[in-house]
Amino acid sequence: MASSGGISNQLFISVQLESPRLAELDLDPHLFGSHPVAGSWDPCKALPLERASAAVWNLSCVVPSQREPLDFKFLLKQRDDSSQCIVEEGPNRSLGCQSNEVEMRTAVFKLDEGKDVLECKVQVETEMLSPFDLAASWKAQQEYLQPSRVRGAHDVTINTGLEGSAKNGFASGLELDLEKYVVPTPNMGSGVVYAANLTENPRSLLQTGSSSNNDTAKDIVYNSTKGDSSPNHYVNTMKGATGGHAPSLEEQRAMFVDRGVGSPNFARPTKQTFSVSNFKLDSEAKDMPAAEGAVAAAAVADQMYGPKEDRKLTIVLVGLPARGKTFTAAKLTRYLRWLGHETKHFNVGKYRRLKHGTNQTADFFRGDNREGVEARNEVAALAMEDMLSWMQEGGQVGIFDATNSTRIRRNMLMKMAEGKCKIIFLETICNDKDVLERNIRLKVQQSPDYAEQTDFEAGVQDFKERLTYYEKVYEPVEEGSYIKMIDMVSGKGGQLQINDISGYLPGRIVFFLVNCHLTPRPILLTRHGESMDNVRGRIGGDSSLSEAGQLYSRKLASFVEKRLKSERTASIWTSTLQRTILTAHPIIGFPKIQWRALDEINAGVCDGMTYDEIKKSKPEEYESRKKDKLRYRYPRGESYLDVIQRLEPVIIELERQRAPVVVIAHQAVLRALYAYFADKPLEEVPNIEIPLHTIIEIQMGVAGVQEKRYKLMDAVHPTAGL
């Protein structure tokens, strides 16, 4: 066969041989055959296969196409005596040199004069390529990707051949109706949930005998001011404590971050040189956090050197209604919990609705409505008292969610927290009218404040009137430690302004917020197709796919093509292990990125073993893992907490992405990722169900996180669960 211009196509050959016994027998597999490249049936010139893992050998080569088929066989050579060869039993293998082929067939070798039979799984794949295709591919890899190589595979590959779907038959592998494959979601609902309803339940308003307890709570809040226990007197006392003056922006040290599509650019203040010495260590936790690695190291350092009042941290939200405060608070709570920090979200609106009902009109929120102001300050103080009580019981980070739009209110909160926790104000500012209109309508649609309002437009008008009252008394944050998110929700850039922020955890929070946005997009999570180690019940390893796994890879390619057909900016993420790379291989038209962070949990000395083998040979390890699967670390391996730590960059990048992402990874890794999106406690992570051949679609956007699952096929064999 020849291409245009009389230039012959080239035959690309990929051979993979798998056998756990070969390494034990000190035998190396080779390929020899009729073509001169393969030794022309001379065993001394046979091509050796390269060992890719403990049980897998590979060989890839390119040969000129020819009219005659390429006949070959496998042979085994002793490592210390290459003159002794064992040739594969059966007829010669034959490859047609004019077409694309995939052959899967077992290779049988007779050992010890035929008394012992060795079977090896073999996969041979051929593809016809023109010299121009080969040259273009090589040039692209060398000039643009500059990749590092992991087991011979590039970190990034891009296959843009959209026409290949029909040729490969993937489009016919899945019915057009994707909803046919939808299965129930066991953990997270698919409906939209009002985020404030998921916050911490008010303690002081839900106790038995609520009326008497409410009076007691009020006395606790206000009895520190003798002669007048009213909320107004209390907050006025707080204002007096600051001298009635808040320092201006020019008087404070500040740092501004221009937030673009890529990494943020940091601009230093004009009045004061910014240096590392401006940062001091803050203590984030009284006790060791559940997470390990960098988190534990920072916690120890801060515990030893940080001032006592800074060991607890409160993030106080500030902003006008419909600016995304509750959404931001929920995301931040979920992130900190996932990292192992004991975090709770307290929503003052939830307190207000419980104490004063949900039928308050806009007049309740007027700045000159004395009763309304007192009532709102009262529930804010109750929520703050609940949060401080929780911190005394061991809580680490409190997220205090309310408008907190006046300096008087913020001074009240700072006075209550004095000596008990460090406060950082997080102000959300949005000037995009389209975003505000969308948020207002979403608020009226979801908030319990308008559940009894039958006229939707009347509810929108009432909320806008409430917003006007807040705007009249609103005072931007200019005091204390603060973070300002300015126009960061629109997806058009924005600015992050921070002042007097120091310490490991506050810095981590800033980095997380820099990368957050509200652009709706799906994230698809799926395990690799069934592997040979899944069939054998072995953990870890780097085995290839079984026949069922290969079928799933084709079905997945068809699914991705249909589900993301209008999303050509999507990308495919895999680990560096071949079972995920092979699962992603049939997917075309999207860039494929390999993450070492997505590799399966390292089973250390137990890698490649079954659980029965571990139980028999390492009973102490087996029992230790059974007692605490979350914290158990395999000897010379990893724990689930280790996996969570190395996955943090993946989470940050998933938050930063504005296009869909398909993550093809492993059970333990996907358990950890799913726990982040579903806000699952760390203790539940090792037992989350992530079935084979099932796609978990996480939809991220302004309405929060929803889930949908698609089961494309059943697993043929039981699978090992790390």
matplotlib code that plots the C-alpha trace (Angstrom):
import matplotlib.pyplot as plt

x = [0.0, 1.3, 0.1, -0.1, 3.1, 4.3, 5.5, 4.8, 2.9, 4.5, 3.2, 3.2, 3.3, 2.5, 3.0, 2.1, 2.7, 1.6, 2.6, 3.2, 5.3, 8.0, 9.9, 10.0, 11.3, 14.0, 12.8, 12.7, 10.2, 11.4, 9.8, 11.2, 9.7, 10.0, 10.8, 14.5, 13.7, 12.4, 15.5, 14.4, 13.6, 17.1, 16.6, 19.9, 18.6, 15.1, 13.8, 13.6, 10.4, 10.8, 9.6, 6.9, 5.9, 6.2, 4.2, 4.0, 6.4, 6.0, 7.4, 6.6, 8.3, 7.7, 8.4, 7.9, 4.7, 5.1, 2.8, 3.4, 2.0, 4.4, 4.8, 6.2, 6.3, 7.3, 10.3, 11.6, 15.3, 17.0, 18.4, 21.8, 22.0, 20.5, 21.4, 18.6, 15.3, 11.7, 9.6, 5.9, 3.7, 1.2, 1.1, 2.9, 1.1, 0.4, -0.2, -1.6, 0.4, -2.3, -4.8, -5.4, -5.8, -6.1, -5.4, -5.7, -4.5, -2.8, 0.9, 1.6, 5.1, 6.1, 8.6, 10.6, 10.4, 6.6, 5.8, 4.9, 2.8, 3.1, 0.3, 0.8, -1.8, -0.8, -2.3, -1.0, -2.1, -1.2, -1.9, -1.0, 0.6, 2.0, 5.5, 4.0, 1.8, 4.8, 6.9, 4.1, 3.4, 7.1, 7.6, 4.5, 5.8, 9.3, 8.4, 5.2, 4.5, 8.0, 6.7, 8.2, 7.8, 6.2, 6.5, 7.0, 3.8, 3.7, 2.1, 0.0, -1.4, -3.9, -5.9, -8.0, -9.1, -12.9, -13.6, -12.2, -15.4, -17.4, -14.4, -13.8, -17.4, -17.7, -20.8, -22.7, -21.6, -24.1, -27.7, -28.4, -30.6, -28.1, -30.9, -31.4, -28.2, -29.1, -29.1, -30.1, -27.5, -26.9, -25.3, -26.1, -29.5, -29.9, -32.2, -31.2, -30.9, -30.9, -27.4, -28.4, -30.6, -27.4, -25.7, -25.3, -28.5, -29.0, -28.3, -29.7, -33.0, -33.6, -33.3, -36.2, -38.2, -37.2, -38.8, -36.9, -33.7, -34.0, -34.2, -31.2, -29.3, -30.2, -28.9, -25.6, -25.1, -25.9, -25.2, -21.6, -22.9, -24.2, -27.2, -28.6, -28.9, -30.3, -28.6, -28.1, -26.3, -24.1, -23.1, -22.6, -20.1, -18.3, -18.1, -16.6, -13.9, -12.5, -12.6, -15.3, -12.7, -11.8, -8.4, -8.6, -7.2, -4.3, -3.4, -3.3, -1.0, -2.6, -2.0, -4.0, -4.4, -5.6, -7.4, -7.3, -8.1, -4.7, -2.6, -3.1, -0.6, 0.4, 0.9, 2.8, 1.4, 2.7, 3.1, 5.0, 7.4, 5.9, 8.3, 8.3, 9.0, 5.5, 4.0, 4.0, 2.9, -0.7, -1.9, -4.9, -5.6, -5.4, -5.2, -3.6, -5.9, -7.0, -5.0, -1.3, 1.8, 1.9, -1.2, 0.1, 3.5, 1.9, -0.4, 2.5, 4.5, 1.6, 0.6, 4.1, 4.7, 1.2, -0.6, -3.4, -6.3, -5.2, -5.5, -9.2, -10.2, -13.5, -14.3, -17.0, -18.8, -19.6, -21.7, -25.0, -27.6, -27.4, -23.6, -22.8, -21.9, -23.6, -22.4, -18.8, -19.2, -20.4, -17.6, -15.0, -16.5, -16.4, -12.8, -11.5, -13.4, -12.0, -8.4, -9.1, -9.9, -12.9, -15.1, -18.8, -21.0, -23.3, -25.9, -27.6, -30.5, -31.4, -31.5, -33.6, -36.2, -36.4, -36.9, -38.9, -40.5, -40.2, -42.9, -40.9, -41.4, -38.7, -39.7, -38.1, -34.7, -34.9, -32.0, -34.4, -36.6, -35.3, -37.1, -35.9, -32.2, -32.4, -33.9, -31.3, -28.4, -29.8, -29.9, -26.4, -25.1, -26.9, -25.2, -21.8, -22.3, -23.2, -20.1, -17.8, -19.3, -18.6, -15.0, -14.6, -15.6, -12.9, -14.0, -11.3, -12.7, -16.1, -17.8, -20.1, -22.5, -24.6, -24.6, -22.6, -22.9, -22.2, -19.1, -21.2, -22.2, -18.6, -17.2, -19.8, -18.5, -14.9, -15.5, -17.3, -14.4, -11.7, -9.2, -11.2, -10.5, -9.0, -11.4, -10.9, -13.6, -14.5, -16.3, -18.0, -18.6, -20.4, -21.0, -22.2, -25.9, -26.6, -25.1, -27.1, -30.4, -29.7, -28.8, -31.8, -34.2, -32.4, -32.7, -36.4, -36.9, -35.0, -35.2, -37.7, -38.4, -40.5, -41.8, -45.4, -45.2, -47.4, -46.5, -42.9, -42.4, -43.9, -41.2, -38.5, -39.7, -39.8, -36.3, -35.0, -36.6, -34.9, -31.6, -32.1, -32.5, -29.2, -27.4, -28.3, -26.4, -23.7, -20.1, -17.3, -14.7, -11.7, -10.8, -8.9, -7.8, -9.9, -10.2, -12.2, -13.6, -14.4, -16.4, -14.9, -18.2, -18.9, -16.1, -14.5, -11.6, -11.9, -9.8, -8.9, -7.8, -6.3, -5.1, -3.2, -3.4, -0.8, -0.4, -0.6, -4.3, -5.4, -2.9, -4.4, -7.9, -6.7, -5.2, -8.5, -10.6, -8.4, -9.2, -13.0, -15.7, -19.3, -19.1, -21.5, -19.7, -19.9, -17.1, -17.3, -15.6, -15.1, -12.9, -10.8, -12.3, -12.0, -8.4, -6.7, -5.9, -9.6, -10.3, -7.7, -8.7, -5.3, -4.7, -2.5, -0.3, -0.2, -2.1, -3.8, -7.6, -9.6, -12.0, -14.8, -12.6, -11.8, -15.5, -16.1, -13.4, -15.2, -18.6, -17.0, -15.6, -19.1, -20.6, -18.1, -18.6, -22.4, -22.4, -19.7, -20.3, -20.7, -17.9, -14.8, -12.8, -13.2, -10.2, -9.5, -7.5, -5.9, -3.4, 0.0, -1.0, -1.8, -5.3, -6.5, -4.5, -5.9, -9.4, -9.0, -7.3, -10.5, -11.7, -10.8, -11.0, -10.0, -6.6, -5.5, -3.5, -1.7, -1.5, 0.8, -1.4, -4.3, -2.3, -4.0, -3.1, 0.3, -0.1, 3.6, 4.8, 1.2, 1.1, 0.0, -1.4, -5.0, -6.6, -6.6, -2.8, -2.4, -4.5, -2.4, 1.1, 0.6, -2.2, -1.1, -1.3, -4.6, -6.1, -4.6, -6.2, -9.5, -9.5, -8.8, -8.9, -8.7, -5.4, -3.8, -0.7, 0.6, 4.2, 6.3, 3.0, 0.2, -2.9, -6.2, -5.1, -1.9, -4.0, -6.2, -3.1, -1.6, -5.0, -5.3, -3.7, -6.2, -9.1, -7.8, -7.4, -10.9, -12.2, -10.3, -11.4, -14.2, -14.7, -15.9, -13.3, -13.4, -11.4, -10.5, -8.8, -8.9, -11.2, -9.4, -8.6, -12.2, -13.4, -11.4, -12.4, -16.1, -16.0, -14.9, -17.8, -20.4, -19.0, -18.6, -16.9, -13.3, -14.2, -16.6, -14.1, -12.6, -16.1, -17.7, -19.1, -17.4, -18.5, -16.8, -18.1, -20.2, -19.9, -20.6, -21.4, -20.9, -22.6, -20.9, -22.4, -24.3, -26.9, -24.3, -23.3, -25.6, -24.9, -26.1, -24.9, -24.7, -24.1, -22.9, -22.4, -22.0, -18.7, -18.1, -15.8, -15.7, -13.2, -10.5, -11.2, -8.2]
y = [0.0, 3.5, 7.0, 9.8, 10.6, 7.0, 7.2, 4.0, 4.0, 2.6, -0.2, 0.7, -2.5, -2.5, -5.8, -6.4, -9.6, -10.2, -12.9, -12.7, -15.8, -14.7, -12.6, -15.5, -17.8, -15.3, -15.5, -12.6, -12.5, -11.8, -11.5, -13.1, -13.7, -13.6, -9.9, -8.8, -6.4, -9.4, -11.5, -13.5, -16.5, -16.3, -16.6, -14.8, -11.7, -11.7, -8.4, -8.2, -6.8, -4.0, -4.6, -2.0, -3.3, -6.4, -8.5, -6.7, -6.4, -4.1, -3.7, -0.9, -0.5, 0.8, -1.2, -0.4, -1.9, -4.9, -7.1, -10.3, -10.8, -10.6, -14.0, -14.1, -16.0, -15.3, -17.0, -16.9, -16.6, -17.4, -14.2, -15.7, -17.9, -16.4, -19.5, -21.4, -20.5, -21.7, -21.1, -20.4, -23.4, -23.5, -22.0, -18.8, -15.5, -13.4, -9.7, -8.2, -5.2, -3.3, -2.7, -1.8, -4.9, -5.8, -9.4, -10.8, -14.4, -16.4, -17.5, -21.0, -22.1, -25.6, -25.6, -28.4, -30.7, -30.2, -30.9, -27.3, -25.0, -21.3, -19.1, -15.5, -13.0, -11.3, -8.2, -7.2, -4.0, -2.7, 0.6, 2.0, 5.5, 7.7, 9.1, 12.5, 11.5, 10.1, 13.2, 15.6, 13.7, 13.6, 17.3, 18.2, 16.2, 17.7, 21.3, 21.9, 19.4, 19.1, 16.1, 14.0, 10.3, 7.8, 4.1, 5.3, 7.4, 11.2, 13.3, 15.1, 13.7, 15.3, 13.3, 15.7, 13.1, 13.7, 11.7, 8.6, 7.9, 6.6, 4.6, 3.0, 2.2, 3.9, 5.9, 2.7, 1.2, 3.2, 4.1, 7.7, 8.0, 8.5, 8.6, 4.9, 4.3, 6.6, 4.8, 6.1, 8.2, 6.7, 9.7, 13.0, 14.2, 15.4, 18.3, 21.8, 22.4, 25.8, 26.0, 27.8, 24.8, 22.6, 24.8, 24.1, 23.8, 26.6, 25.1, 27.9, 27.9, 24.2, 23.2, 21.8, 24.7, 27.1, 30.3, 30.0, 29.1, 32.0, 34.3, 32.7, 33.0, 36.7, 37.2, 35.4, 37.7, 41.0, 40.8, 42.0, 45.6, 46.8, 49.1, 48.3, 44.8, 45.9, 44.9, 48.6, 49.4, 46.3, 47.2, 50.8, 49.7, 47.8, 50.9, 52.8, 50.3, 51.2, 54.9, 55.3, 55.3, 52.7, 53.0, 53.8, 51.6, 54.0, 53.5, 49.8, 47.3, 45.6, 43.4, 43.3, 40.4, 40.9, 37.6, 36.6, 33.3, 31.9, 32.2, 35.4, 38.3, 39.8, 43.6, 44.9, 47.8, 51.3, 52.6, 49.7, 47.1, 43.7, 41.1, 37.6, 39.1, 40.6, 37.1, 35.4, 31.9, 31.6, 28.5, 26.9, 24.0, 23.2, 19.5, 17.7, 17.7, 14.4, 15.3, 14.5, 15.7, 19.4, 20.1, 18.3, 19.9, 23.4, 22.6, 21.5, 24.6, 26.9, 25.2, 25.7, 29.3, 30.8, 33.0, 31.2, 33.3, 32.5, 28.7, 29.0, 30.8, 32.4, 33.5, 36.2, 36.7, 40.3, 41.6, 42.7, 40.0, 38.0, 38.3, 34.6, 34.7, 31.4, 29.7, 30.8, 29.8, 26.3, 25.8, 26.9, 24.7, 21.7, 22.3, 22.7, 19.7, 17.6, 18.7, 17.4, 20.7, 20.6, 23.2, 24.2, 26.7, 28.9, 30.8, 33.7, 33.7, 30.2, 31.6, 34.5, 32.3, 30.0, 32.8, 35.3, 33.3, 33.3, 35.8, 39.0, 41.7, 44.1, 46.5, 44.2, 45.0, 48.8, 50.5, 52.8, 49.9, 49.8, 46.5, 44.9, 46.0, 44.7, 41.4, 40.8, 41.7, 39.4, 36.3, 37.2, 37.2, 33.9, 32.4, 33.7, 32.3, 28.9, 29.0, 30.0, 27.2, 24.7, 25.9, 25.4, 21.8, 21.2, 23.0, 24.6, 26.8, 28.6, 30.1, 32.9, 33.6, 36.9, 40.3, 41.8, 45.0, 47.6, 48.4, 48.3, 44.6, 43.6, 45.4, 43.4, 40.1, 41.1, 41.9, 38.6, 36.7, 38.6, 36.1, 33.1, 33.1, 35.0, 36.7, 37.2, 39.1, 37.7, 40.4, 39.5, 42.4, 42.0, 44.9, 42.7, 43.5, 40.3, 38.2, 40.1, 39.6, 35.9, 35.6, 37.5, 35.3, 32.2, 33.5, 34.1, 30.7, 28.8, 30.8, 29.7, 33.5, 33.3, 29.8, 31.0, 33.8, 32.6, 35.6, 35.1, 38.6, 40.1, 38.2, 39.5, 43.1, 42.6, 41.2, 44.1, 46.5, 44.6, 45.0, 48.8, 49.1, 47.2, 49.4, 52.6, 51.5, 49.3, 50.0, 48.1, 46.4, 48.6, 47.1, 44.1, 41.1, 40.8, 39.2, 41.0, 39.1, 41.7, 40.6, 37.1, 35.3, 36.5, 34.4, 37.5, 37.9, 39.9, 41.0, 39.5, 42.1, 40.8, 42.7, 41.5, 37.8, 35.6, 31.9, 28.6, 28.0, 31.6, 31.5, 28.2, 29.7, 32.7, 30.3, 28.3, 31.4, 32.7, 29.6, 29.5, 30.6, 29.9, 28.9, 25.9, 22.8, 19.0, 16.9, 13.2, 10.7, 7.1, 4.2, 2.5, -0.4, -3.8, -4.8, -8.2, -7.6, -6.9, -10.3, -11.9, -10.0, -8.4, -4.9, -2.2, -3.4, -2.0, -4.6, -4.1, -4.3, -7.5, -8.0, -6.5, -3.5, -3.0, -3.1, -0.4, 1.8, 1.8, 2.4, 5.3, 6.8, 6.7, 8.2, 11.1, 11.8, 12.1, 13.8, 16.4, 16.8, 20.5, 20.9, 20.7, 22.6, 19.6, 17.5, 13.9, 13.3, 9.9, 8.5, 7.3, 3.7, 1.8, 0.7, 4.3, 5.2, 2.3, 3.1, 6.7, 5.5, 5.2, 8.7, 11.1, 14.8, 15.9, 16.5, 13.8, 14.7, 12.3, 13.1, 11.1, 12.5, 10.4, 7.1, 4.5, 4.4, 2.9, -0.5, -0.7, -4.2, -5.5, -4.4, -7.2, -9.4, -10.5, -9.7, -13.4, -13.4, -10.3, -11.9, -15.1, -13.6, -10.3, -10.7, -7.7, -5.4, -6.9, -6.2, -2.7, -1.8, -3.2, -1.2, 2.2, 2.1, 5.9, 6.4, 3.0, 3.3, 0.3, -0.5, 1.6, 2.7, 5.3, 5.9, 7.4, 10.6, 10.6, 10.3, 13.3, 15.4, 14.6, 15.2, 18.8, 20.2, 18.2, 19.7, 23.2, 22.7, 21.1, 24.3, 26.5, 24.7, 26.4, 23.5, 19.9, 17.4, 13.6, 12.0, 8.4, 7.1, 4.4, 3.4, 4.9, 8.1, 8.6, 7.9, 10.9, 13.1, 12.2, 12.9, 16.5, 17.2, 15.3, 16.9, 13.5, 13.1, 11.8, 8.7, 7.7, 8.1, 4.5, 3.0, 5.1, 3.0, 3.7, 0.8, -0.2, 0.8, 3.6, 7.3, 9.8, 13.2, 16.1, 19.3, 22.4, 25.9, 28.7, 26.3, 24.2, 20.6, 18.0, 14.4, 12.0, 8.4, 6.4, 2.7, 1.6, -2.1, -4.6, -5.8, -9.4, -10.3, -9.2, -6.4, -5.8, -2.7, -0.7]
z = [0.0, -0.8, 0.0, -2.4, -4.1, -3.9, -0.3, 1.6, 4.8, 7.9, 10.1, 13.8, 16.0, 19.7, 21.6, 25.3, 27.2, 30.7, 33.2, 37.0, 36.8, 34.4, 36.9, 39.3, 36.7, 35.5, 32.0, 29.5, 26.7, 23.1, 19.7, 16.6, 13.1, 9.3, 9.1, 9.3, 12.2, 14.2, 13.5, 10.4, 12.7, 14.2, 18.1, 18.6, 16.9, 18.5, 19.8, 23.6, 25.2, 27.7, 31.2, 32.1, 35.5, 37.7, 35.4, 32.1, 29.1, 26.1, 22.7, 20.2, 16.8, 13.3, 10.2, 6.5, 5.1, 2.8, 0.8, 2.7, 6.2, 9.1, 10.8, 14.3, 17.6, 21.2, 22.9, 26.4, 27.2, 30.5, 32.0, 32.8, 29.7, 26.5, 24.4, 26.1, 24.5, 24.9, 21.9, 22.0, 21.3, 18.4, 14.9, 13.9, 14.6, 11.5, 11.1, 7.9, 7.0, 5.2, 7.9, 11.6, 13.7, 17.4, 18.5, 22.0, 22.4, 25.0, 24.5, 25.8, 26.8, 28.0, 30.8, 32.5, 29.5, 29.2, 32.8, 33.6, 31.3, 31.4, 30.0, 29.2, 28.1, 24.8, 23.1, 19.7, 18.0, 14.5, 12.9, 9.4, 9.6, 6.9, 7.3, 7.5, 10.4, 12.2, 11.6, 12.6, 15.8, 16.7, 16.0, 18.1, 21.0, 20.8, 20.2, 22.1, 24.8, 26.3, 28.2, 30.9, 30.3, 32.7, 31.5, 28.0, 28.0, 27.6, 30.3, 27.7, 24.5, 22.2, 19.7, 17.6, 15.0, 15.3, 12.2, 13.9, 15.9, 13.0, 11.7, 15.0, 15.5, 18.9, 18.0, 17.6, 20.9, 23.0, 22.4, 21.8, 24.9, 27.7, 30.3, 29.8, 31.8, 34.7, 38.1, 41.6, 43.4, 46.9, 48.5, 47.0, 45.7, 42.1, 43.1, 44.0, 47.8, 49.4, 50.8, 54.1, 55.1, 55.2, 57.7, 61.5, 63.4, 66.0, 69.4, 71.6, 69.7, 69.4, 73.1, 75.1, 76.5, 73.8, 75.4, 78.7, 77.0, 74.6, 77.6, 79.1, 75.9, 75.7, 79.3, 78.4, 75.4, 77.0, 80.7, 80.3, 80.0, 83.3, 83.5, 80.0, 78.5, 75.2, 71.9, 70.9, 74.1, 73.6, 70.0, 71.0, 73.6, 70.9, 68.8, 71.7, 72.1, 68.7, 69.4, 66.7, 64.0, 61.5, 59.8, 56.1, 53.3, 52.9, 56.6, 56.4, 54.9, 51.9, 48.9, 45.7, 43.4, 39.9, 39.1, 35.4, 33.7, 34.6, 37.7, 39.7, 39.4, 42.7, 42.9, 45.9, 47.9, 47.1, 50.6, 52.2, 50.9, 51.2, 52.5, 54.1, 57.5, 57.4, 57.8, 61.2, 62.1, 63.3, 65.1, 63.5, 65.9, 69.5, 68.6, 65.7, 62.7, 61.0, 57.9, 57.6, 55.8, 55.3, 57.3, 60.3, 60.1, 59.9, 62.8, 65.0, 64.2, 64.8, 68.0, 69.4, 68.3, 67.7, 70.2, 72.1, 70.6, 67.1, 67.5, 66.5, 63.3, 62.3, 58.8, 59.0, 55.7, 54.7, 51.8, 50.5, 49.8, 46.6, 46.4, 46.8, 50.5, 51.4, 48.3, 49.0, 52.7, 51.7, 49.3, 51.8, 54.5, 52.3, 51.3, 54.9, 56.1, 53.3, 54.3, 57.9, 59.7, 62.0, 60.3, 60.7, 58.8, 60.9, 58.9, 60.8, 58.4, 59.7, 63.2, 62.2, 60.4, 63.4, 66.0, 64.0, 61.2, 57.5, 56.7, 57.3, 54.6, 53.4, 56.2, 58.8, 57.2, 57.2, 58.9, 60.8, 62.0, 65.6, 66.5, 63.3, 63.9, 67.5, 66.4, 63.7, 66.1, 68.7, 66.4, 65.1, 68.7, 69.4, 66.4, 67.5, 71.0, 69.5, 67.3, 70.2, 72.4, 69.6, 69.4, 73.1, 72.5, 69.9, 66.8, 64.7, 62.0, 62.1, 59.0, 60.2, 57.4, 57.4, 55.7, 58.6, 56.6, 59.3, 61.3, 64.5, 63.8, 62.9, 66.1, 68.2, 66.7, 67.2, 70.9, 71.4, 69.8, 71.7, 73.3, 71.9, 68.2, 65.3, 62.9, 59.2, 57.3, 53.9, 51.9, 48.6, 46.2, 42.8, 40.4, 37.4, 37.0, 35.0, 37.8, 40.4, 38.6, 38.3, 41.9, 43.1, 41.2, 42.4, 45.9, 45.7, 44.1, 46.8, 50.0, 52.7, 53.2, 50.0, 50.2, 50.9, 48.3, 45.4, 43.1, 42.1, 40.6, 43.8, 45.8, 43.5, 44.0, 47.8, 47.8, 45.7, 48.2, 51.1, 49.1, 48.8, 52.6, 53.1, 50.5, 52.5, 55.6, 54.0, 55.1, 53.3, 55.4, 56.2, 59.6, 60.9, 58.8, 55.6, 52.2, 49.5, 46.5, 43.9, 40.8, 41.0, 40.3, 36.8, 35.1, 33.6, 35.9, 39.1, 42.0, 45.3, 47.9, 51.2, 54.3, 57.4, 56.4, 57.9, 58.8, 57.0, 57.0, 56.1, 53.2, 52.1, 52.2, 50.1, 47.5, 47.3, 46.9, 44.1, 42.1, 42.7, 40.3, 39.6, 35.9, 35.5, 34.1, 34.6, 36.1, 35.2, 37.6, 36.6, 37.5, 34.8, 33.0, 34.7, 34.8, 35.0, 38.6, 39.3, 37.9, 40.1, 43.2, 43.5, 44.8, 43.3, 40.4, 36.9, 34.9, 31.6, 30.9, 30.8, 27.8, 29.9, 30.6, 27.0, 26.1, 28.8, 27.3, 24.0, 25.7, 27.7, 24.5, 23.0, 26.1, 26.3, 22.6, 23.1, 26.5, 25.6, 21.9, 22.2, 24.8, 22.7, 25.4, 27.7, 28.8, 29.9, 33.0, 33.9, 36.3, 35.0, 35.4, 32.1, 33.1, 33.1, 30.0, 28.1, 29.3, 27.9, 24.7, 22.5, 23.5, 20.7, 20.1, 23.6, 25.2, 27.6, 30.7, 33.0, 36.7, 38.9, 41.8, 40.4, 40.8, 43.0, 46.7, 47.1, 48.8, 49.6, 50.4, 49.9, 46.2, 44.0, 46.8, 47.5, 50.8, 51.7, 51.1, 53.3, 56.0, 56.0, 55.6, 57.4, 60.0, 62.1, 59.0, 58.1, 61.5, 61.8, 58.4, 59.5, 62.7, 61.1, 57.3, 57.0, 58.9, 58.2, 56.1, 54.1, 55.0, 52.6, 51.1, 51.8, 53.9, 52.7, 54.4, 52.4, 49.2, 50.2, 50.7, 47.3, 45.7, 46.9, 43.7, 41.7, 43.6, 43.2, 39.4, 39.2, 40.9, 38.5, 35.3, 33.4, 30.9, 31.6, 32.9, 32.7, 35.5, 34.9, 38.0, 40.7, 43.5, 46.5, 44.6, 43.4, 46.9, 48.1, 45.2, 45.6, 49.3, 48.5, 46.2, 48.4, 51.6, 53.2, 56.6, 56.4, 58.4, 55.5, 52.7, 52.7, 52.4, 49.7, 46.9, 43.6, 41.3, 38.2, 34.7, 36.2, 35.5, 38.3, 36.9, 39.3, 38.1, 39.6, 39.3, 41.1, 42.4, 44.2, 43.6, 42.1, 41.1, 38.4, 37.8, 34.6, 34.7, 31.2, 32.0, 34.8, 36.2, 35.2, 38.1, 41.8, 42.3, 44.9, 47.0, 48.3]

ax = plt.figure().add_subplot(projection="3d")
ax.plot(x, y, z, "-o")
ax.set_aspect("equal")
plt.show()
